[in-house]
Amino acid sequence: MQSGDEEQEIHSTEADPFPIRNLKKENLGNQVYDQVKGMILRGEILPGTRIIENEVADSMGISRTPVREAVHKLEAEGFLKPLPKGGYEVRGLTISDVEETFDIRSLLESFAAYLAAKRHSDTELVPLEKKIDEFQRYLERRDLKRLTQINTEFHELLYSLSRGPRLIKMVHDLRDEIFLFRKVILNSEDMARLSNKDHREIIQAIKKREAKKAEKLVRQHILRGKEFVLEEIRKGNLSVPKYFFGEKEVEESK
């Protein structure tokens, strides 16, 4: 965390405006929430940065109400913490957050795969198989930058086959964290190859309507990713955005 003179502040100035743009008039609170949360997770707003509602609202050209709504939601989810003298500070993620996100994913997505195996129609698997092939083409070219997006599209297609709108919403609520961790995993060519191999096996199980097997394969797939990400953090690998994790906590996790 930053402190003292090094503390950052998000405020309105001509030289350094708040970096959120293109808000629509509808659901401003949700838009501010989504964008600020995404910026925290991508490291565009660092832990220790001070956020003041009035100044954010002024810099974005909107009223304070939607900013307050977004800030309270971010506080409730643990991304911001209130400061004694007013305003909020970006908390960032912790090792415990990483573990919890993967554990929740393993439960939700494995259940989605279980339902998909029971509820899908045969033609609905074609787009998933195309995503696997597309992923493989980029992997063979060693073009790893596109893999995270293709992987995300594969998983979202898979969730949709569950026919469970509330389940899908719960998974989507973690989408920013999930995307971040996928980037870490798929930055490794070996892990990318293993990931696509897993996807082929998962689709085969779903195609045969082997619901329990599909559920088990997805859980193993996600928990393997969890161990890889945690190990990368412990090793101090540069592909991991270190600004999410306090040095003390990383040391204690070794």
N, C-alpha and C positions, 0 to 999 in steps of 0.2 A: 504494500500500500504506500501511496505517496503521502507526505505530510509536510507541514511548515510551508516554506517558500516554494517547495516543489509541487504543492497541491495544484491540480488542474481545476479549472472551473469551466463549465459550459455556460456561456453568456453571449449576449448580443453585442458584437462590435462590427464595424465595417470591414476590418482587416481579417477577422476570424469569425465569420457567421456560423450559426448552428448548422451542421451539415445535413439537415433534413429538408427535402424539397418535394414538390408535386403532390401535395395532399389534396384529396377531394373533399367536397363539402360534407358528404355523408360520413357518419361514424368516425369523426375526427379522433375521439379518444382511442378507439381500436387501432387506427392508423399510427398515431403517435406511439402507442404501446408496441406495436409490431416493429416499427422502425428503430426505436430506441433499443429494444431487446436485441434485435438483429445486430445493431452496431456494437453493443456490448459483447455479444458472442463472437463477432468477427474481429474484435480488438480495436475497433475504430474509436471507442470510448473506453479508456483504461480504468481498471480498478483504482480507487482513490480520487477519481474525478468528481468534483462537486457539481450537483445539478440543482438549480434554483428555478422553481416553477415560473415565476414572473418573467425572468430573463429568457427562459426557453420559449414561453408564449410570445413575448415581444419579438424575438428573433425569427420566429416562424410565422408571425403575422396572424396569430389566432388568439382567441380568448384563453384565459387561464383554466377554464373549466375542463376542457378535454385533456390538457396537460396534467392537471391534478388527478383526473381519472386514470390516466396512464401510469403516473408515478405511484399511485396507491396500489395499483395492480402489480407493478414491478416490485414494490416493497413487499407485498404479500407473498410473492414468489421467490423472494430472497435475492433479487438482483440489485436492489437499493437498500440502504439503511439510513434512517433519519439521523441528522446531526443535532447536537444539543443547542446550537445557536441558529437553527433553521436550515432548511434545504436538505438535500440528500447526498449520499456518497455512493458511488458504484462499488458494489461488493465483489463482483466477479464470481467465477465458479471455484469450487474446491474439489479435492480428491473425492470426498464423500458425495458431492453432487454428481461426479462422473460415474461412480459406482452405482448410485441410485438410478440415474438415467438409464444405464444399461440394464439393470435388473428389472426396471419397469418395462422397458422395451421387450425384454426376453419373454415376459408374461403376456403382454398385449399382442405382440406380433406373432408369437407362436400360436396363440388362440385364434388370431385372424387366419393363419395358415390352416389350422384345424377346420375352421368353418369353411374356408375356401375349398378344401378338398371335398367337402360334403355338398356345397351349394353351387359350384361353378358349372358352366356349360362348356363343352369341349372347345368350341370356337373362341372362347374367352382366353384360352391359354396361348393363342397365337401371338398376340402382342407381347406377352412375357417372353416367349421364345425368341422373338425378334430383338428384344432388348438384350437378352443374353448374347446373341450373335453380334449385335452392335458393340457391346462392351468388349467382346473378344477381338473384334477388328481393331479397335483403338488400342487395346492392350498389346496386340502383336506389333503395332507401329511404335509402341512404347510412348504413346501420347496419353500420359496419365491424367492430364488436366481435365479431360472430358469425362473421366470415369465416375466422379462423384455424382454428377448430374444424371448420368445414365442409370447409375445404381439407385438413386433416389426415385427415378421414374419407374424402375422395376418394382421397388418395394411398394410404391403407391398403387400401382396396378394390382399387386398382390393383395393389399389391404381391401381394395374395392370388391374383390371376389368374395369377401366374407359376408357381404350384404348386411353389415352391422354398422349403421350410421353413427351410433354413439361410440362404438369401439374405434371407428376410423377417426372420429373427432379427438378422442383421447390420444391416439398416436400422433395426430397432426399437431396437437398442443406441444409436443416435444420436437417438432420438426427442425427448429433452429439448432438445438443442441445436437440432434442426430446428424444433421448436415455437417456440423463442425467435426464430429468424431469420424464420420465417413471420410472426410478429407485426410485426416491423420492416417487412417487405416489404408486407404487406397493410394497414398503416397509411396507405399511399399509395393513393388512389383510382385513380390512373392505372395503378399497378402491379397493383392488384387486377383491373382490367378486362383488362389484358394477360394476367394469369395465367389468367383464365377462358377467354379466347380460345385460349390455348395448350392448355388442357384439352380444349376442343372438337376442336381439330385432332388432338390425341393420340388421342382416342377414335375419331375417324374413321379414322385410320391403323390402329388396333388392329382396328376393325370390318372393315376391308378385308384384314386379316391382312398388312399391309405392315410386317413386323417391323423392317426396317432403318430405315424412315422413322420409326416410333414411337420407336425407340431414339435417333435423332438429335434428334427434337423434344423428348424429355424432357431430354436432355443440354443442349440450348440453353436450355431453360426454367430449369433449375437454375443454370446458369452466369450467366444474365442476373440472376438473383436474387442471386448472389454479388457481382457488380459493383455492384449497387444497395446492398447492405448495406455493403460496404467504402466506397463513396462517402459514405453517410450517416455512417459513423464518422468519416471524414476531415473532413467538414463540421461535425462536432460537433452533429449533429441531435439534438434532445432526445428523439426517439422511440427512440433507441438507448440501452440501459442502459449508461451510461458507466462504471459501477463495474466492468465486466469488463475494461477496458482501461487500461493504464498510460499516463499522459500522454506519456512519452518515446516509447513505441512508436507512438502515434498520430501524433506529430510526424514521426517518421522515415518513416512510411508515406506522407506527403504528397508 
